[in-house]
Amino acid sequence: MEKHTRSKVKASLLAVGDTGNPKFKEDKLYYKPSEVSEKLGVSEEIIRRMFEKDKFKGARKTDGEHLRISKDAFITNN
């Protein structure tokens, strides 16, 4: 690949940024249990128990079995 072509490709990738990355998009839509526990002032274990009892609308487990809770389930200031 020519140096000029590589520069164009690199510039294109920088212009796209992380928005082309599905994981980046997921991170904007979901909280991790640690984030929810901090917001609610309870332990992560309580958050996991609440998940098991279907207390969070739109919560799910990733392919790697990591818990993710939809940001739509909360009304927060931040």
Phi, psi and omega in degrees: 000133179293155180299319180296318179294319178299321179296319179295316180297316180298317179296322179295318179295321178293325180292323179290321181065206183279352185295341177277353183269117181303325179296319179299317178296319180297319181298331179282341184260342187230151171261153170274158178305323180296323179291319179293318181297323178293317180296321183268348180073033178230171181285160176297327179299319178296320178299317179295320177296319178297322177298314181298333179265014178057042181275348182246112178295129177082007178283151181203171173252142178283176176301331179271013179069022176272136181282135175227135183242125184301135177293339177293344181281356185232149168245109184228166177274343180214000000 
